[in-house]
């Protein structure tokens, strides 16, 4: 079951990455994992380095996809982003942004500066 959910999640993350590419983003990395957490997509949208959380819902029965990003999840992503910046030796003044992409059935919603 868990493997199947991971495969499904990877497919929606791939769709989100393609969507962002179509908007002119350059995908730097996908599924970055570290001890602080994980980040679904890391992209460049000049001048920003963008950390993107992707959520999906097959139906609206469990609510909309983007409703699943709460304060705790956002804090984990911020910690993982700080770890990424340090690990990859980005300068401290690198402009960063946190976006969210929600996939609800066939509809993709992208929110810049989501948290």
Secondary structure, DSSP 8 states (H G I E B T S, - for coil): -HHHHHHHHHHHHHHHHHHHHHTT-EEEEEEEEETTEEEEEEEEETTEEEEEEEEEESSGGG--GGGG--HHHHHHHHHHHHHHHHHTT--TT--EEEEEEEEETTEEEEETT--
